[in-house]
Amino acid sequence: MTTAQAFATVAIIAVATLLTRVLPFLVFPAHRKTPAVISYLGKTLPYAVTGMLVVYCLKDTSLIEPPYGLAEMLGIVAVTGLYLWRHNTLLAIAGGTALYMVLLQLVF
């Protein structure tokens, strides 16, 4: 990749990122009421996406072969427990991921 190609790639990515940040404010200015469907999607989509990510992450887990999904189960319990304990999403995700990776690398 030449310098010109690299610069063009970075410029295109920067413009696309800026547009995705600015476009909602242009489409829905502050003086206009946000449509009900957009408000509904804003409330429901985070839960739907989270559920879909959990299903995707667990799709290849075998419950009939050792270790019977134990590492995954303990990771989920750790994420849930840490979140309920501290109400900190970043801590819960980082702690659960760290436990899962330690279990995979050192135990199972």
Secondary structure by P-SEA (a helix, b strand, c coil): ccaaaaaaaaaaaaaaaaaaacaaaaaccccccccaaaaaaaacaaaaaaaaaaaaaaccccccccccaaaaaaaaaaaaaaaaacccaaaaaaaaaaaaaaaacccc
